[in-house]
Protein backbone atom coordinates (compact mmCIF):
# COMPACT_ATOMS: atom_id res chain seq x y z
CA UNK A 1 0.00 0.00 0.00
CA UNK A 2 1.08 3.55 -0.66
CA UNK A 3 -0.46 6.50 1.15
CA UNK A 4 -0.80 10.15 0.16
CA UNK A 5 -2.16 12.70 2.63
CA UNK A 6 -4.06 15.70 1.31
CA UNK A 7 -4.09 18.96 3.23
CA UNK A 8 -5.03 22.51 2.35
CA UNK A 9 -3.60 25.93 2.98
CA UNK A 10 -6.96 26.72 4.62
CA UNK A 11 -10.57 25.60 4.49
CA UNK A 12 -12.61 25.74 1.27
CA UNK A 13 -9.63 25.51 -1.09
CA UNK A 14 -10.85 22.38 -2.86
CA UNK A 15 -9.39 19.46 -0.88
CA UNK A 16 -12.37 17.17 -1.39
CA UNK A 17 -12.57 17.76 -5.14
CA UNK A 18 -8.80 17.27 -5.45
CA UNK A 19 -9.05 14.06 -3.42
CA UNK A 20 -11.76 12.81 -5.76
CA UNK A 21 -9.64 13.74 -8.78
CA UNK A 22 -6.63 11.90 -7.37
CA UNK A 23 -8.76 8.85 -6.73
CA UNK A 24 -10.21 8.94 -10.24
CA UNK A 25 -6.73 9.31 -11.75
CA UNK A 26 -5.41 6.32 -9.83
CA UNK A 27 -8.45 4.23 -10.75
CA UNK A 28 -7.99 5.12 -14.42
CA UNK A 29 -4.49 3.64 -14.15
CA UNK A 30 -5.92 0.40 -12.77
CA UNK A 31 -5.12 0.94 -9.11
CA UNK A 32 -7.43 0.02 -6.26
CA UNK A 33 -8.11 3.08 -4.12
CA UNK A 34 -9.42 3.71 -0.61
CA UNK A 35 -10.11 7.12 0.91
CA UNK A 36 -10.14 8.03 4.61
CA UNK A 37 -11.33 11.29 6.13
CA UNK A 38 -10.49 10.96 9.83
CA UNK A 39 -12.86 13.67 11.04
CA UNK A 40 -15.88 15.17 9.29
CA UNK A 41 -17.48 18.28 10.77
CA UNK A 42 -20.56 20.33 9.97
CA UNK A 43 -22.61 17.29 8.94
CA UNK A 44 -25.40 15.63 10.94
CA UNK A 45 -25.72 11.85 11.30
CA UNK A 46 -27.12 10.33 8.13
CA UNK A 47 -26.31 13.34 5.95
CA UNK A 48 -23.83 12.98 3.06
CA UNK A 49 -20.38 14.33 3.88
CA UNK A 50 -17.21 14.87 1.90
CA UNK A 51 -16.68 11.17 1.29
CA UNK A 52 -20.07 10.90 -0.40
CA UNK A 53 -18.86 13.51 -2.87
CA UNK A 54 -15.59 11.62 -3.39
CA UNK A 55 -17.56 8.44 -4.13
CA UNK A 56 -19.93 10.20 -6.51
CA UNK A 57 -17.21 11.89 -8.53
CA UNK A 58 -14.46 9.26 -8.56
CA UNK A 59 -16.32 5.95 -8.45
CA UNK A 60 -14.33 4.82 -5.42
CA UNK A 61 -16.54 2.72 -3.18
CA UNK A 62 -14.19 2.07 -0.27
CA UNK A 63 -14.20 5.02 2.09
CA UNK A 64 -13.87 5.42 5.84
CA UNK A 65 -14.93 8.23 8.18
CA UNK A 66 -14.04 7.36 11.81
CA UNK A 67 -15.86 10.30 13.44
CA UNK A 68 -18.19 13.15 12.56
CA UNK A 69 -19.44 16.12 14.52
CA UNK A 70 -22.43 18.38 13.74
CA UNK A 71 -20.86 21.82 14.23
CA UNK A 72 -18.83 23.27 11.31
CA UNK A 73 -15.72 23.84 13.44
CA UNK A 74 -12.27 22.41 13.91
CA UNK A 75 -12.72 18.74 14.90
CA UNK A 76 -11.37 19.10 18.44
CA UNK A 77 -13.67 22.05 19.18
CA UNK A 78 -16.62 20.34 17.50
CA UNK A 79 -16.04 17.20 19.57
CA UNK A 80 -16.02 19.13 22.83
CA UNK A 81 -19.19 21.02 21.90
CA UNK A 82 -20.91 17.72 21.04
CA UNK A 83 -19.78 16.12 24.29
CA UNK A 84 -17.92 13.44 22.35
CA UNK A 85 -14.44 12.10 23.08
CA UNK A 86 -11.61 13.53 21.03
CA UNK A 87 -10.35 11.41 18.17
CA UNK A 88 -6.96 9.91 19.02
CA UNK A 89 -3.91 9.51 16.85
CA UNK A 90 -3.97 5.76 17.53
CA UNK A 91 -7.57 5.46 16.31
CA UNK A 92 -6.71 7.44 13.19
CA UNK A 93 -3.69 5.33 12.30
CA UNK A 94 -5.67 2.13 12.93
CA UNK A 95 -8.42 3.35 10.60
CA UNK A 96 -5.94 4.12 7.83
CA UNK A 97 -4.14 0.80 8.37
CA UNK A 98 -7.45 -1.02 7.96
CA UNK A 99 -7.40 0.10 4.31
CA UNK A 100 -3.90 -1.28 3.70
CA UNK A 101 -5.01 -3.88 1.15
CA UNK A 102 -5.80 -1.10 -1.35
CA UNK A 103 -3.01 -0.15 -3.75
CA UNK A 104 -3.39 3.51 -2.76
CA UNK A 105 -4.92 5.11 0.31
CA UNK A 106 -5.75 8.81 0.22
CA UNK A 107 -6.19 10.60 3.55
CA UNK A 108 -8.03 13.93 3.47
CA UNK A 109 -7.48 16.28 6.38
CA UNK A 110 -9.77 18.95 7.80
CA UNK A 111 -9.06 22.61 7.06
CA UNK A 112 -5.36 23.46 7.08
CA UNK A 113 -2.33 21.43 8.10
CA UNK A 114 -2.27 22.40 11.78
CA UNK A 115 -5.99 22.12 12.51
CA UNK A 116 -6.46 19.84 15.52
CA UNK A 117 -8.18 16.59 14.56
CA UNK A 118 -8.14 15.64 18.25
CA UNK A 119 -5.13 16.26 20.44
CA UNK A 120 -3.01 15.94 17.29
CA UNK A 121 -2.73 17.34 13.77
CA UNK A 122 -2.24 15.96 10.28
CA UNK A 123 1.50 16.50 10.83
CA UNK A 124 1.42 13.77 13.48
CA UNK A 125 -0.41 11.44 11.10
CA UNK A 126 2.12 12.03 8.34
CA UNK A 127 5.07 11.47 10.67
CA UNK A 128 3.57 8.26 12.05
CA UNK A 129 2.85 6.87 8.59
CA UNK A 130 5.96 8.24 6.92
CA UNK A 131 3.63 9.46 4.18
CA UNK A 132 4.04 12.43 1.82
CA UNK A 133 1.61 15.34 2.01
CA UNK A 134 0.05 17.04 -1.01
CA UNK A 135 -0.90 20.67 -0.44
CA UNK A 136 -4.05 22.10 -2.02
CA UNK A 137 -3.79 25.86 -2.48
CA UNK A 138 -6.10 28.65 -3.54
CA UNK A 139 -5.47 30.54 -6.77
CA UNK A 140 -5.89 34.15 -5.63
CA UNK A 141 -4.42 36.74 -3.32
CA UNK A 142 -2.97 35.40 -0.07
CA UNK A 143 -2.05 32.01 -1.45
CA UNK A 144 1.70 32.66 -1.61
CA UNK A 145 1.92 33.33 2.12
CA UNK A 146 -0.42 30.49 3.09
CA UNK A 147 1.33 28.02 0.83
CA UNK A 148 4.83 28.91 1.96
CA UNK A 149 3.83 28.68 5.63
CA UNK A 150 2.32 25.24 5.04
CA UNK A 151 5.36 23.94 3.19
CA UNK A 152 7.68 25.34 5.86
CA UNK A 153 5.70 23.54 8.56
CA UNK A 154 6.04 20.27 6.64
CA UNK A 155 9.76 20.79 6.15
CA UNK A 156 10.28 21.60 9.83
CA UNK A 157 8.61 18.31 10.74
CA UNK A 158 10.71 16.34 8.28
CA UNK A 159 7.71 15.48 6.09
CA UNK A 160 8.02 15.14 2.33
CA UNK A 161 5.78 17.55 0.43
CA UNK A 162 4.42 15.74 -2.61
CA UNK A 163 3.65 18.99 -4.42
CA UNK A 164 1.12 21.78 -4.75
CA UNK A 165 -2.25 21.63 -6.48
CA UNK A 166 -4.45 24.63 -7.18
CA UNK A 167 -7.82 23.38 -6.02
CA UNK A 168 -10.07 25.67 -8.06
CA UNK A 169 -8.57 27.39 -11.09
CA UNK A 170 -10.89 30.19 -12.32
CA UNK A 171 -12.35 30.11 -15.82
CA UNK A 172 -11.28 33.76 -16.13
CA UNK A 173 -8.17 34.10 -13.92
CA UNK A 174 -7.23 37.58 -12.79
CA UNK A 175 -3.73 39.02 -12.68
CA UNK A 176 -3.08 37.72 -9.16
CA UNK A 177 -4.01 34.16 -10.10
CA UNK A 178 -1.87 34.22 -13.24
CA UNK A 179 1.12 35.53 -11.29
CA UNK A 180 0.56 33.07 -8.44
CA UNK A 181 0.66 30.15 -10.83
CA UNK A 182 4.22 31.15 -11.67
CA UNK A 183 5.25 32.31 -8.22
CA UNK A 184 3.98 29.41 -6.09
CA UNK A 185 6.84 27.04 -6.98
CA UNK A 186 9.37 29.85 -6.63
CA UNK A 187 8.38 30.88 -3.10
CA UNK A 188 7.70 27.39 -1.73
CA UNK A 189 10.43 25.42 -3.49
CA UNK A 190 7.77 22.82 -4.35
CA UNK A 191 6.47 21.95 -7.82
CA UNK A 192 2.96 22.86 -8.90
CA UNK A 193 1.78 19.39 -9.97
CA UNK A 194 -1.88 19.98 -10.70
CA UNK A 195 -4.57 22.53 -11.46
CA UNK A 196 -8.22 21.62 -11.05
CA UNK A 197 -10.72 23.80 -12.94
CA UNK A 198 -13.38 25.56 -10.91
CA UNK A 199 -16.85 24.10 -11.03
CA UNK A 200 -15.91 20.50 -11.82
CA UNK A 201 -17.46 19.35 -8.55
CA UNK A 202 -20.85 19.96 -10.18
CA UNK A 203 -20.10 17.51 -13.00
CA UNK A 204 -21.47 13.99 -13.10
CA UNK A 205 -19.09 11.21 -12.11
CA UNK A 206 -18.50 9.88 -15.63
CA UNK A 207 -17.40 13.24 -17.00
CA UNK A 208 -15.33 14.04 -13.90
CA UNK A 209 -13.48 10.72 -13.84
CA UNK A 210 -12.68 10.92 -17.55
CA UNK A 211 -11.18 14.41 -17.26
CA UNK A 212 -9.38 14.10 -13.91
CA UNK A 213 -6.08 12.60 -15.16
CA UNK A 214 -5.53 15.64 -17.40
CA UNK A 215 -5.44 17.96 -14.37
CA UNK A 216 -2.19 16.52 -12.98
CA UNK A 217 1.36 16.35 -14.26
CA UNK A 218 1.64 12.89 -15.81
CA UNK A 219 5.13 12.21 -14.44
CA UNK A 220 4.03 13.18 -10.95
CA UNK A 221 0.91 11.02 -11.20
CA UNK A 222 2.99 8.05 -12.32
CA UNK A 223 5.15 8.43 -9.23
CA UNK A 224 2.47 8.93 -6.60
CA UNK A 225 -0.76 7.49 -7.95
CA UNK A 226 0.05 4.62 -10.32
C-alpha positions as CSV (number, residue, x, y, z in Angstrom):
1,X,0.0,0.0,0.0
2,X,1.1,3.6,-0.7
3,X,-0.5,6.5,1.2
4,X,-0.8,10.1,0.2
5,X,-2.2,12.7,2.6
6,X,-4.1,15.7,1.3
7,X,-4.1,19.0,3.2
8,X,-5.0,22.5,2.3
9,X,-3.6,25.9,3.0
10,X,-7.0,26.7,4.6
11,X,-10.6,25.6,4.5
12,X,-12.6,25.7,1.3
13,X,-9.6,25.5,-1.1
14,X,-10.8,22.4,-2.9
15,X,-9.4,19.5,-0.9
16,X,-12.4,17.2,-1.4
17,X,-12.6,17.8,-5.1
18,X,-8.8,17.3,-5.5
19,X,-9.1,14.1,-3.4
20,X,-11.8,12.8,-5.8
21,X,-9.6,13.7,-8.8
22,X,-6.6,11.9,-7.4
23,X,-8.8,8.9,-6.7
24,X,-10.2,8.9,-10.2
25,X,-6.7,9.3,-11.8
26,X,-5.4,6.3,-9.8
27,X,-8.4,4.2,-10.8
28,X,-8.0,5.1,-14.4
29,X,-4.5,3.6,-14.1
30,X,-5.9,0.4,-12.8
31,X,-5.1,0.9,-9.1
32,X,-7.4,0.0,-6.3
33,X,-8.1,3.1,-4.1
34,X,-9.4,3.7,-0.6
35,X,-10.1,7.1,0.9
36,X,-10.1,8.0,4.6
37,X,-11.3,11.3,6.1
38,X,-10.5,11.0,9.8
39,X,-12.9,13.7,11.0
40,X,-15.9,15.2,9.3
41,X,-17.5,18.3,10.8
42,X,-20.6,20.3,10.0
43,X,-22.6,17.3,8.9
44,X,-25.4,15.6,10.9
45,X,-25.7,11.9,11.3
46,X,-27.1,10.3,8.1
47,X,-26.3,13.3,5.9
48,X,-23.8,13.0,3.1
49,X,-20.4,14.3,3.9
50,X,-17.2,14.9,1.9
51,X,-16.7,11.2,1.3
52,X,-20.1,10.9,-0.4
53,X,-18.9,13.5,-2.9
54,X,-15.6,11.6,-3.4
55,X,-17.6,8.4,-4.1
56,X,-19.9,10.2,-6.5
57,X,-17.2,11.9,-8.5
58,X,-14.5,9.3,-8.6
59,X,-16.3,6.0,-8.4
60,X,-14.3,4.8,-5.4
61,X,-16.5,2.7,-3.2
62,X,-14.2,2.1,-0.3
63,X,-14.2,5.0,2.1
64,X,-13.9,5.4,5.8
65,X,-14.9,8.2,8.2
66,X,-14.0,7.4,11.8
67,X,-15.9,10.3,13.4
68,X,-18.2,13.1,12.6
69,X,-19.4,16.1,14.5
70,X,-22.4,18.4,13.7
71,X,-20.9,21.8,14.2
72,X,-18.8,23.3,11.3
73,X,-15.7,23.8,13.4
74,X,-12.3,22.4,13.9
75,X,-12.7,18.7,14.9
76,X,-11.4,19.1,18.4
77,X,-13.7,22.1,19.2
78,X,-16.6,20.3,17.5
79,X,-16.0,17.2,19.6
80,X,-16.0,19.1,22.8
81,X,-19.2,21.0,21.9
82,X,-20.9,17.7,21.0
83,X,-19.8,16.1,24.3
84,X,-17.9,13.4,22.3
85,X,-14.4,12.1,23.1
86,X,-11.6,13.5,21.0
87,X,-10.4,11.4,18.2
88,X,-7.0,9.9,19.0
89,X,-3.9,9.5,16.9
90,X,-4.0,5.8,17.5
91,X,-7.6,5.5,16.3
92,X,-6.7,7.4,13.2
93,X,-3.7,5.3,12.3
94,X,-5.7,2.1,12.9
95,X,-8.4,3.3,10.6
96,X,-5.9,4.1,7.8
97,X,-4.1,0.8,8.4
98,X,-7.5,-1.0,8.0
99,X,-7.4,0.1,4.3
100,X,-3.9,-1.3,3.7
101,X,-5.0,-3.9,1.2
102,X,-5.8,-1.1,-1.4
103,X,-3.0,-0.1,-3.8
104,X,-3.4,3.5,-2.8
105,X,-4.9,5.1,0.3
106,X,-5.8,8.8,0.2
107,X,-6.2,10.6,3.5
108,X,-8.0,13.9,3.5
109,X,-7.5,16.3,6.4
110,X,-9.8,19.0,7.8
111,X,-9.1,22.6,7.1
112,X,-5.4,23.5,7.1
113,X,-2.3,21.4,8.1
114,X,-2.3,22.4,11.8
115,X,-6.0,22.1,12.5
116,X,-6.5,19.8,15.5
117,X,-8.2,16.6,14.6
118,X,-8.1,15.6,18.3
119,X,-5.1,16.3,20.4
120,X,-3.0,15.9,17.3
121,X,-2.7,17.3,13.8
122,X,-2.2,16.0,10.3
123,X,1.5,16.5,10.8
124,X,1.4,13.8,13.5
125,X,-0.4,11.4,11.1
126,X,2.1,12.0,8.3
127,X,5.1,11.5,10.7
128,X,3.6,8.3,12.1
129,X,2.9,6.9,8.6
130,X,6.0,8.2,6.9
131,X,3.6,9.5,4.2
132,X,4.0,12.4,1.8
133,X,1.6,15.3,2.0
134,X,0.1,17.0,-1.0
135,X,-0.9,20.7,-0.4
136,X,-4.0,22.1,-2.0
137,X,-3.8,25.9,-2.5
138,X,-6.1,28.7,-3.5
139,X,-5.5,30.5,-6.8
140,X,-5.9,34.1,-5.6
141,X,-4.4,36.7,-3.3
142,X,-3.0,35.4,-0.1
143,X,-2.1,32.0,-1.4
144,X,1.7,32.7,-1.6
145,X,1.9,33.3,2.1
146,X,-0.4,30.5,3.1
147,X,1.3,28.0,0.8
148,X,4.8,28.9,2.0
149,X,3.8,28.7,5.6
150,X,2.3,25.2,5.0
151,X,5.4,23.9,3.2
152,X,7.7,25.3,5.9
153,X,5.7,23.5,8.6
154,X,6.0,20.3,6.6
155,X,9.8,20.8,6.1
156,X,10.3,21.6,9.8
157,X,8.6,18.3,10.7
158,X,10.7,16.3,8.3
159,X,7.7,15.5,6.1
160,X,8.0,15.1,2.3
161,X,5.8,17.6,0.4
162,X,4.4,15.7,-2.6
163,X,3.7,19.0,-4.4
164,X,1.1,21.8,-4.7
165,X,-2.2,21.6,-6.5
166,X,-4.5,24.6,-7.2
167,X,-7.8,23.4,-6.0
168,X,-10.1,25.7,-8.1
169,X,-8.6,27.4,-11.1
170,X,-10.9,30.2,-12.3
171,X,-12.4,30.1,-15.8
172,X,-11.3,33.8,-16.1
173,X,-8.2,34.1,-13.9
174,X,-7.2,37.6,-12.8
175,X,-3.7,39.0,-12.7
176,X,-3.1,37.7,-9.2
177,X,-4.0,34.2,-10.1
178,X,-1.9,34.2,-13.2
179,X,1.1,35.5,-11.3
180,X,0.6,33.1,-8.4
181,X,0.7,30.1,-10.8
182,X,4.2,31.2,-11.7
183,X,5.3,32.3,-8.2
184,X,4.0,29.4,-6.1
185,X,6.8,27.0,-7.0
186,X,9.4,29.8,-6.6
187,X,8.4,30.9,-3.1
188,X,7.7,27.4,-1.7
189,X,10.4,25.4,-3.5
190,X,7.8,22.8,-4.4
191,X,6.5,22.0,-7.8
192,X,3.0,22.9,-8.9
193,X,1.8,19.4,-10.0
194,X,-1.9,20.0,-10.7
195,X,-4.6,22.5,-11.5
196,X,-8.2,21.6,-11.0
197,X,-10.7,23.8,-12.9
198,X,-13.4,25.6,-10.9
199,X,-16.9,24.1,-11.0
200,X,-15.9,20.5,-11.8
201,X,-17.5,19.3,-8.6
202,X,-20.8,20.0,-10.2
203,X,-20.1,17.5,-13.0
204,X,-21.5,14.0,-13.1
205,X,-19.1,11.2,-12.1
206,X,-18.5,9.9,-15.6
207,X,-17.4,13.2,-17.0
208,X,-15.3,14.0,-13.9
209,X,-13.5,10.7,-13.8
210,X,-12.7,10.9,-17.5
211,X,-11.2,14.4,-17.3
212,X,-9.4,14.1,-13.9
213,X,-6.1,12.6,-15.2
214,X,-5.5,15.6,-17.4
215,X,-5.4,18.0,-14.4
216,X,-2.2,16.5,-13.0
217,X,1.4,16.4,-14.3
218,X,1.6,12.9,-15.8
219,X,5.1,12.2,-14.4
220,X,4.0,13.2,-10.9
221,X,0.9,11.0,-11.2
222,X,3.0,8.0,-12.3
223,X,5.2,8.4,-9.2
224,X,2.5,8.9,-6.6
225,X,-0.8,7.5,-7.9
226,X,0.1,4.6,-10.3
